[in-house]
Amino acid sequence: MSDVVLQPAARQLELLRSGEISIPELAQAHIAQIERFNPQLNAFADFDAERVRAEAHRLEAMKEPRGPLHGLPVTVKSSIATRGLKCEIGSLIHAGDVPHEDAVVVARLRAAGALILGTTNCPEFLMAYESANLLHGRVANPWDLERTPGGSSGGESAAIAAGLSAAGLGSDSGGSVRVPAHFTGICSLKPTPGRVPGTGHLPPCVGPFSVLGAIGPMARTMEDVTLLFRTLCGQDACDPVSPPVALRTQSLNELRVHTVGFFEDDGIVPVTPETRAAVQAAAQALREAGFHVEPFRPRTLEQLRKLWWKFFVQCGAIFYAPAIEGKRERLSPIFEEFLGISESVPPLTATELLNAWAELDLVRAKTLEEMRDHRLLLCPVASVPAWRHGERTWTVDGQSVAYLDAVRHTQWFNALAAPAAVVPVGFSPEGLPIGVQVAARPFEDEIALGVASVLDAVFGYQPPPLLHLD
């Protein structure tokens, strides 16, 4: 029974539908996994075994028709409103906050029959690539407990990688579902903003964050990520940035029509040799699958990155200023670190903000023009694999790489508002997973998912070492 929790979500659903396992039995298997490993990982912000058992029995008693996720144990990042569960965004300021209504995407999860196990831990206010806070503590990586599973969806990635959850939801304004997937050896998708509705995210995805941010699925396989995307996507008519884009399916032959451009680095910040090798291995795997793959790197990457910095770091600090006014002594060190970064430069003037907003549209248009013949990009997720808790600089190829520079590779696609998927491909000398990123043009999420699925079939998830320990 303990092995079932590491099966893909699609396989767990097959077992439920065939009657080989009941919903309460599958729930209990996950409860046992949580009780065994969560004390070491600290992945959950809210979990109640009895509540999960009661819900499992309720779902088991339901008659037809049943939704596509009926009985599947899933988790939700604690920044996505989940009725009846703590969603505190990792902050003492929001301690004990329990939403009375679900986010749109959580309501869709429930309508599809999913069994929500709990909400998962994250950095305070989501503004870090490491998941730690004063409210619930620090999340550990199941590949090495001395390392972070990333942020801001670090609790989600740790839970899924270790079989505490079959799949789940994170959110991403600067790599927050992709860096954790890379750090923990799982799969994820940052969709085009709005294709998976963002209504109910905490804080709201508004202003520049309606371009940068998206709620995205995370799972151990791309098949499962695709299942969640297909189940949960679709326009939210009350969300002004949720587009009426119909779900599309592309065959392998249709996917092969698209030329894949790949690059191992951006020419500014180096990546580890193993990261470079992972991108090259992924490129070769796609060639062997019949794709045309060639070297290509957009010339706008650094422009996108600088604009992301203005909106995420500087505008992010502006957005949070009212919430933290007079409460700074209650903030966690990791959020104080973010504030220090934002305060290291002069505040944005209204003119600078307006010019940056206009420039973003112009640079996005220029990038899309460059991607006309390369509708897919294959590149690293980060310069380095999972780092040790609190680590902030690394030496790569003799060059010092700083904190936010090490993960610039995800930030480009937030500024572009483009879909980007992550698949585990290689390993570092320490045995840490290394993912690669497959990005597509905005609204072409299905293309990114399809190509990422080809890679996942060649490489794919492996259980982390923590699970092999007695």
Secondary structure as the mmCIF struct_conf table of DSSP 4:
data_model
#
loop_
_struct_conf.conf_type_id
_struct_conf.id
_struct_conf.beg_label_comp_id
_struct_conf.beg_label_asym_id
_struct_conf.beg_label_seq_id
_struct_conf.end_label_comp_id
_struct_conf.end_label_asym_id
_struct_conf.end_label_seq_id
HELX_RH_3T_P HELX_RH_3T_P1 SER A 2 LEU A 6
BEND BEND1 GLN A 7 GLN A 7
HELX_RH_AL_P HELX_RH_AL_P1 ALA A 9 SER A 18
TURN_TY1_P TURN_TY1_P1 GLY A 19 GLY A 19
BEND BEND2 GLU A 20 ILE A 21
HELX_RH_AL_P HELX_RH_AL_P2 ILE A 23 LEU A 41
STRN STRN1 PHE A 44 PHE A 47
HELX_RH_AL_P HELX_RH_AL_P3 ALA A 49 ALA A 61
BEND BEND3 GLU A 64 GLU A 64
TURN_TY1_P TURN_TY1_P2 PRO A 68 GLY A 71
STRN STRN2 PRO A 73 LYS A 77
TURN_TY1_P TURN_TY1_P3 SER A 78 SER A 79
STRN STRN3 ILE A 80 ILE A 80
TURN_TY1_P TURN_TY1_P4 ARG A 83 GLY A 84
BEND BEND4 LEU A 85 LEU A 85
TURN_TY1_P TURN_TY1_P5 ILE A 89 GLY A 90
HELX_RH_3T_P HELX_RH_3T_P2 LEU A 92 HIS A 94
TURN_TY1_P TURN_TY1_P6 ALA A 95 GLY A 96
BEND BEND5 HIS A 100 GLU A 101
HELX_RH_AL_P HELX_RH_AL_P4 VAL A 104 ALA A 111
TURN_TY1_P TURN_TY1_P7 ALA A 112 GLY A 113
STRN STRN4 LEU A 115 THR A 120
HELX_RH_3T_P HELX_RH_3T_P3 GLU A 124 LEU A 126
BEND BEND6 ALA A 128 GLU A 130
STRN STRN5 ALA A 132 ASN A 133
TURN_TY1_P TURN_TY1_P8 LEU A 134 HIS A 136
STRN STRN6 GLY A 137 ARG A 138
STRN STRN7 ASN A 141 ASN A 141
TURN_TY1_P TURN_TY1_P9 PRO A 142 TRP A 143
STRN STRN8 ASP A 144 ASP A 144
TURN_TY1_P TURN_TY1_P10 LEU A 145 GLU A 146
STRN STRN9 ARG A 147 ARG A 147
BEND BEND7 GLY A 151 SER A 153
HELX_RH_AL_P HELX_RH_AL_P5 GLY A 154 ALA A 161
TURN_TY1_P TURN_TY1_P11 ALA A 162 GLY A 163
BEND BEND8 LEU A 164 LEU A 164
BEND BEND9 ALA A 166 ALA A 166
STRN STRN10 ALA A 167 ASP A 172
BEND BEND10 SER A 173 GLY A 175
TURN_TY1_P TURN_TY1_P12 SER A 176 VAL A 177
HELX_RH_AL_P HELX_RH_AL_P6 ARG A 178 THR A 184
TURN_TY1_P TURN_TY1_P13 GLY A 185 GLY A 185
STRN STRN11 CYS A 187 LYS A 190
HELX_LH_PP_P HELX_LH_PP_P1 PRO A 191 PRO A 191
BEND BEND11 THR A 192 THR A 192
STRN STRN12 PRO A 193 PRO A 193
TURN_TY1_P TURN_TY1_P14 GLY A 194 ARG A 195
STRN STRN13 VAL A 196 VAL A 196
TURN_TY1_P TURN_TY1_P15 THR A 199 GLY A 200
STRN STRN14 HIS A 201 HIS A 201
BEND BEND12 LEU A 202 PRO A 203
TURN_TY1_P TURN_TY1_P16 GLY A 207 PRO A 208
HELX_RH_AL_P HELX_RH_AL_P7 PHE A 209 LEU A 212
STRN STRN15 ALA A 214 ALA A 219
BEND BEND13 ARG A 220 THR A 221
HELX_RH_AL_P HELX_RH_AL_P8 MET A 222 LEU A 232
BEND BEND14 GLY A 234 GLY A 234
TURN_TY1_P TURN_TY1_P17 ALA A 237 CYS A 238
TURN_TY1_P TURN_TY1_P18 PRO A 240 VAL A 241
HELX_LH_PP_P HELX_LH_PP_P2 VAL A 245 LEU A 247
HELX_RH_AL_P HELX_RH_AL_P9 LEU A 252 LEU A 255
TURN_TY1_P TURN_TY1_P19 ARG A 256 VAL A 257
BEND BEND15 HIS A 258 HIS A 258
HELX_LH_PP_P HELX_LH_PP_P3 THR A 259 THR A 259
STRN STRN16 VAL A 260 PHE A 262
BEND BEND16 GLU A 264 GLU A 264
BEND BEND17 GLY A 267 VAL A 269
HELX_RH_AL_P HELX_RH_AL_P10 PRO A 273 GLU A 288
TURN_TY1_P TURN_TY1_P20 ALA A 289 GLY A 290
STRN STRN17 VAL A 293 PRO A 295
TURN_TY1_P TURN_TY1_P21 ARG A 299 THR A 300
HELX_RH_AL_P HELX_RH_AL_P11 LEU A 301 TRP A 309
HELX_RH_PI_P HELX_RH_PI_P1 LYS A 310 CYS A 315
HELX_RH_AL_P HELX_RH_AL_P12 GLY A 316 ILE A 324
TURN_TY1_P TURN_TY1_P22 GLU A 325 GLY A 326
HELX_RH_3T_P HELX_RH_3T_P4 ARG A 328 ARG A 330
BEND BEND18 LEU A 331 LEU A 331
HELX_RH_AL_P HELX_RH_AL_P13 PRO A 333 SER A 342
TURN_TY1_P TURN_TY1_P23 GLU A 343 SER A 344
BEND BEND19 VAL A 345 VAL A 345
HELX_LH_PP_P HELX_LH_PP_P4 PRO A 346 THR A 349
HELX_RH_AL_P HELX_RH_AL_P14 ALA A 350 GLU A 370
TURN_TY1_P TURN_TY1_P24 MET A 371 ARG A 372
BEND BEND20 ASP A 373 ASP A 373
STRN STRN18 LEU A 376 PRO A 380
BEND BEND21 VAL A 381 VAL A 381
BEND BEND22 SER A 383 PRO A 385
HELX_LH_PP_P HELX_LH_PP_P5 ALA A 386 TRP A 387
STRN STRN19 ARG A 388 ARG A 388
TURN_TY1_P TURN_TY1_P25 HIS A 389 GLY A 390
STRN STRN20 THR A 393 VAL A 396
TURN_TY1_P TURN_TY1_P26 ASP A 397 GLY A 398
STRN STRN21 GLN A 399 ALA A 402
TURN_TY1_P TURN_TY1_P27 TYR A 403 TYR A 403
HELX_RH_3T_P HELX_RH_3T_P5 LEU A 404 VAL A 407
HELX_RH_AL_P HELX_RH_AL_P15 ARG A 408 ALA A 415
TURN_TY1_P TURN_TY1_P28 LEU A 416 ALA A 417
STRN STRN22 ALA A 420 PHE A 427
TURN_TY1_P TURN_TY1_P29 PRO A 429 GLU A 430
BEND BEND23 GLY A 431 GLY A 431
STRN STRN23 PRO A 433 ALA A 440
BEND BEND24 ARG A 441 ARG A 441
TURN_TY1_P TURN_TY1_P30 PRO A 442 PHE A 443
HELX_RH_AL_P HELX_RH_AL_P16 ASP A 445 VAL A 458
BEND BEND25 PHE A 459 PHE A 459
HELX_RH_3T_P HELX_RH_3T_P6 PRO A 465 HIS A 468
#
